Amino acid sequence: MFSSVVRRSLHRSCKLLGKNNSAMQFTYKPVGADRHKEVLRHLQTFFYKDEPLSKAAKLSTPEGDNPDLEAYILSSLEENLSIIAVTEDDKIAGVMLNGYFRKGDKEQYDEKVAECKTENFRKICRLLCNVNVPIDLFSKFSVDTIFDARIVSVDSKYRQHKLGWELLRRAELLAKEKNIKVAKAEATGAFSQRIFQKLGFQEINEIVYDKYLDKTGKPVLKVEPPHTSVKLMYKVLN
């Protein structure tokens, strides 16, 4: 559960200026179980279609959405670390999906990849595992648990209001309240990488998409510019 201090911080309203200096009021809240389906619908509408790897792998099709990604989102929500930004009429404007990354999780990477039901999600899962494999943040910082910033998504109507930055900032407050000393993220696009960098995250590993090849020598995922790589980024939380 969230402490009263962090709960007040999450629920605090914030006016953010848009591109034309138009102020909008947003409130930040932890995601309750009653809003899981609403969060999923938001991500299906915006994240599935806009995130570079999801777009390259065609996770969202006219036939339906990807069951692996849906299961990943719902299991992350059950960890009770995710945050939403809502408008004055309580509609979701942005989502910050978070979870725990625990010592020993990397030993299960092969199993996680094998469990994927769809090949397009398996490609993404393997790539994200590979960018983590050479790096041992647990030993580097002598910790057993790391805060995992997994997905940041903003409704296209509100992308000039710095909601991604504010959601991540508040996620950091939550991590500190949980006494977690290190946060990490796999930043898959140029825009998310910029947000993490502005908040002090540092790059520790990178896989360039054009150099991540299959057995025939072709890129596993053809990611559109300006997105060129996935970066494993981390931050020590004071």
C-alpha positions as CSV (number, residue, x, y, z in Angstrom):
1,M,0.0,0.0,0.0
2,F,1.1,3.6,-0.5
3,S,2.0,5.7,2.5
4,S,-0.1,8.8,3.3
5,V,2.8,11.1,2.2
6,V,3.2,9.4,-1.2
7,R,-0.6,9.0,-1.6
8,R,-1.0,12.8,-1.1
9,S,1.7,13.4,-3.6
10,L,0.2,11.1,-6.2
11,H,-3.3,12.5,-5.8
12,R,-2.1,16.1,-5.9
13,S,-3.4,18.0,-8.9
14,C,-0.9,19.7,-11.2
15,K,-1.4,22.4,-13.9
16,L,0.8,21.8,-16.9
17,L,1.3,24.2,-19.8
18,G,0.7,22.9,-23.3
19,K,2.4,24.0,-26.5
20,N,0.3,27.1,-26.7
21,N,0.8,27.9,-23.0
22,S,-2.7,26.5,-22.3
23,A,-2.9,25.2,-18.8
24,M,-4.6,21.9,-18.1
25,Q,-5.3,20.3,-14.7
26,F,-4.2,16.7,-14.2
27,T,-4.4,14.5,-11.1
28,Y,-2.1,11.6,-10.5
29,K,-3.4,8.4,-8.8
30,P,-2.3,4.9,-8.1
31,V,-4.1,2.4,-10.4
32,G,-6.8,0.6,-8.5
33,A,-8.1,-2.8,-9.6
34,D,-11.3,-1.1,-10.7
35,R,-9.4,0.7,-13.4
36,H,-7.3,-2.1,-14.8
37,K,-9.5,-2.6,-17.9
38,E,-9.6,1.1,-18.5
39,V,-5.8,1.3,-18.4
40,L,-5.6,-1.7,-20.8
41,R,-8.0,0.1,-23.2
42,H,-5.8,3.3,-23.0
43,L,-2.7,1.3,-23.9
44,Q,-4.4,-0.6,-26.7
45,T,-5.4,2.8,-28.2
46,F,-2.1,4.6,-27.8
47,F,0.9,2.5,-26.7
48,Y,0.3,-0.5,-29.0
49,K,0.1,1.7,-32.1
50,D,2.8,4.3,-31.2
51,E,5.6,2.5,-29.3
52,P,8.4,1.8,-31.7
53,L,8.8,-2.0,-31.0
54,S,5.1,-2.7,-30.8
55,K,4.6,-0.8,-34.1
56,A,7.5,-2.7,-35.8
57,A,6.2,-6.0,-34.6
58,K,2.6,-5.2,-35.5
59,L,1.3,-6.2,-32.1
60,S,-2.0,-4.5,-32.8
61,T,-3.9,-5.8,-35.9
62,P,-7.4,-5.6,-37.3
63,E,-7.8,-9.2,-36.1
64,G,-7.2,-8.2,-32.5
65,D,-4.6,-7.3,-29.9
66,N,-1.6,-9.3,-28.8
67,P,-2.4,-11.7,-25.9
68,D,1.2,-11.8,-24.6
69,L,1.3,-8.0,-24.3
70,E,-2.1,-7.9,-22.6
71,A,-1.0,-10.6,-20.1
72,Y,2.2,-8.6,-19.4
73,I,0.3,-5.4,-18.8
74,L,-2.3,-7.0,-16.4
75,S,0.4,-8.9,-14.4
76,S,2.3,-5.6,-14.1
77,L,-0.8,-3.8,-12.8
78,E,-1.2,-6.5,-10.2
79,E,2.1,-5.4,-8.6
80,N,0.4,-2.2,-7.5
81,L,3.2,0.2,-8.5
82,S,1.5,1.8,-11.5
83,I,0.3,5.4,-11.8
84,I,-2.3,7.2,-14.0
85,A,-2.8,10.9,-14.8
86,V,-6.4,11.8,-15.2
87,T,-8.2,14.9,-16.5
88,E,-10.6,17.0,-14.6
89,D,-13.5,14.7,-15.7
90,D,-11.4,11.7,-14.5
91,K,-10.5,10.3,-17.9
92,I,-7.1,8.7,-18.3
93,A,-4.6,11.0,-20.0
94,G,-1.5,9.0,-19.3
95,V,-0.2,5.8,-17.8
96,M,3.1,4.9,-16.1
97,L,3.3,1.1,-15.8
98,N,5.8,-0.1,-13.2
99,G,6.9,-3.3,-11.5
100,Y,9.6,-5.0,-9.4
101,F,12.8,-6.4,-11.0
102,R,14.1,-8.9,-8.5
103,K,17.4,-10.7,-8.2
104,G,17.0,-14.0,-9.9
105,D,14.6,-12.7,-12.5
106,K,17.2,-12.9,-15.3
107,E,17.6,-16.6,-14.7
108,Q,14.1,-17.0,-15.9
109,Y,14.6,-15.1,-19.2
110,D,14.8,-18.2,-21.4
111,E,11.6,-19.5,-19.8
112,K,9.8,-16.2,-20.4
113,V,10.8,-16.1,-24.0
114,A,9.7,-19.7,-24.5
115,E,6.3,-19.0,-22.9
116,C,5.4,-16.3,-25.5
117,K,2.4,-17.5,-27.5
118,T,3.1,-15.2,-30.5
119,E,6.3,-14.9,-32.5
120,N,6.0,-11.1,-32.8
121,F,6.0,-10.6,-29.1
122,R,8.7,-13.2,-28.6
123,K,11.0,-11.0,-30.8
124,I,10.5,-8.1,-28.5
125,C,10.8,-10.1,-25.3
126,R,14.1,-11.7,-26.5
127,L,15.5,-8.3,-27.4
128,L,14.6,-6.7,-24.0
129,C,16.1,-9.7,-22.3
130,N,19.3,-9.4,-24.3
131,V,19.9,-5.8,-23.4
132,N,19.7,-6.8,-19.7
133,V,21.8,-10.0,-19.8
134,P,25.3,-8.5,-19.7
135,I,24.5,-6.0,-16.9
136,D,24.3,-6.9,-13.2
137,L,22.8,-3.9,-11.5
138,F,22.1,-6.0,-8.4
139,S,25.8,-6.5,-7.8
140,K,26.8,-3.1,-8.9
141,F,24.6,-1.4,-6.3
142,S,24.3,-4.3,-3.7
143,V,20.5,-4.5,-3.9
144,D,18.0,-7.3,-4.3
145,T,15.1,-5.4,-5.8
146,I,15.0,-2.7,-8.5
147,F,12.2,-0.5,-9.5
148,D,11.3,-1.3,-13.1
149,A,9.8,1.5,-15.1
150,R,8.1,-0.5,-17.9
151,I,5.7,1.6,-20.0
152,V,5.0,5.3,-20.3
153,S,2.0,6.1,-22.5
154,V,0.2,9.4,-23.1
155,D,-3.1,10.1,-24.9
156,S,-2.2,11.8,-28.2
157,K,-4.4,14.8,-27.2
158,Y,-2.1,15.6,-24.2
159,R,1.4,15.0,-25.5
160,Q,2.4,18.7,-25.4
161,H,1.8,18.8,-21.6
162,K,5.0,17.0,-20.4
163,L,2.8,14.2,-18.8
164,G,5.4,11.5,-19.5
165,W,8.0,13.5,-17.5
166,E,5.6,14.1,-14.6
167,L,4.5,10.5,-14.5
168,L,8.0,9.3,-14.3
169,R,8.9,11.9,-11.6
170,R,6.0,10.7,-9.5
171,A,7.0,7.0,-10.1
172,E,10.4,7.9,-8.6
173,L,8.6,9.2,-5.4
174,L,6.8,5.9,-5.2
175,A,10.0,3.9,-5.6
176,K,11.6,5.9,-2.8
177,E,8.6,5.3,-0.5
178,K,9.1,1.6,-1.1
179,N,12.8,2.0,0.0
180,I,14.0,0.9,-3.5
181,K,17.4,2.4,-4.1
182,V,17.7,1.9,-7.9
183,A,15.4,2.3,-10.9
184,K,15.9,0.9,-14.4
185,A,14.1,1.0,-17.7
186,E,14.4,-0.3,-21.2
187,A,13.9,2.8,-23.2
188,T,12.9,1.8,-26.7
189,G,12.4,5.1,-28.5
190,A,14.0,8.5,-28.9
191,F,11.2,10.3,-27.0
192,S,11.2,8.0,-24.0
193,Q,15.0,8.1,-23.9
194,R,14.9,11.8,-23.8
195,I,12.4,11.8,-20.8
196,F,14.6,9.4,-18.8
197,Q,17.7,11.4,-19.6
198,K,16.1,14.6,-18.4
199,L,15.3,12.9,-15.1
200,G,18.9,11.8,-14.5
201,F,18.8,8.2,-15.9
202,Q,22.1,7.0,-17.3
203,E,22.6,4.6,-20.2
204,I,24.5,1.4,-19.3
205,N,23.8,-0.8,-22.3
206,E,22.4,-0.4,-25.9
207,I,21.3,-2.6,-28.8
208,V,21.1,-0.8,-32.1
209,Y,18.1,-2.1,-34.1
210,D,19.8,-2.2,-37.5
211,K,22.6,-4.4,-36.0
212,Y,20.3,-6.8,-34.2
213,L,20.0,-9.4,-36.9
214,D,18.3,-12.7,-37.5
215,K,20.0,-15.9,-38.8
216,T,19.7,-14.5,-42.4
217,G,21.5,-11.3,-41.6
218,K,18.3,-9.1,-41.6
219,P,17.2,-6.9,-38.8
220,V,14.9,-8.8,-36.5
221,L,12.6,-5.7,-36.2
222,K,12.5,-2.9,-38.7
223,V,12.0,0.1,-36.5
224,E,11.1,3.4,-38.1
225,P,13.3,6.5,-37.5
226,P,14.0,8.5,-35.4
227,H,14.2,5.4,-33.1
228,T,17.5,3.7,-33.5
229,S,18.1,1.6,-30.5
230,V,16.9,0.2,-27.1
231,K,18.8,1.6,-24.2
232,L,19.0,0.0,-20.8
233,M,19.0,3.0,-18.4
234,Y,19.2,3.3,-14.6
235,K,19.2,5.8,-11.8
236,V,20.3,5.7,-8.2
237,L,17.4,7.1,-6.1
238,N,18.6,9.4,-3.3
